[in-house]
Every structure is written in C-alpha cells, then in structure tokens.
Amino acid sequence: MAGPCLSSGGPGFKHPKTLHELGRESLVFTGRSKMSLARKMFFKALSQNAIPASAFFKLPPGRVVEIGVQIEL
C-alpha cells in the first residue's frame, strides 16, 4: 500500500522546496594518534577520492546544507 505513495513522492511532496542536510568530514593529520603515517595517508586518499553524497544522489546545489566536522588522524 505504501509503494504507490512513495514512488509518487508522497502526499504534498514538493521537490523544489525540499532542503537536504548532509554531513561532511575533513581529515586532519595530528601527531596524537597511534595510526602509522602510511595508514593515515592511505585513509586520507580514500576519503578524498570518494564521491560527495550530493553528487551521488544528484541533489540540486541550491538546496543542500552541509554540516562539517574535522577528524584528527
């Protein structure tokens, strides 16, 4: 029963007025972790090469709010 409602966007769903909230992490090198430098660099390279969520889901740029946090490596 929910399938047709969800596929049509639901009752009263207006895509042009929708705001999307995304999280973003940025990696920062510090000397405080026990992770080796090679692992830090590998992890950071994987993180930087990942496609952003807004591009993956094809969200309109004017309707996206990104909230970020820095993660110490």
Secondary structure, DSSP 8 states (H G I E B T S, - for coil): -HHHHHHTT-TT--GGG--EEEEEEEEE--SSS-S-HHHHHHHHHHHHHS--HHHHTT--GGGEEEEEEEEE-
